[in-house]
Amino acid sequence: MARLLYNRGLAEPSQLELFIASDKRLSGDPFLLPDI
């Protein structure tokens, strides 16, 4: 997992914190989208 995040440009602890604590509105159920 660490290698994947590093390869995506998330190398600093502050970047990782922002990624992990992302906006909860973006983590909804994808099956609620139309045509899914």
Order of alpha helices (4+ residues) and beta strands (2+ residues): alpha-alpha
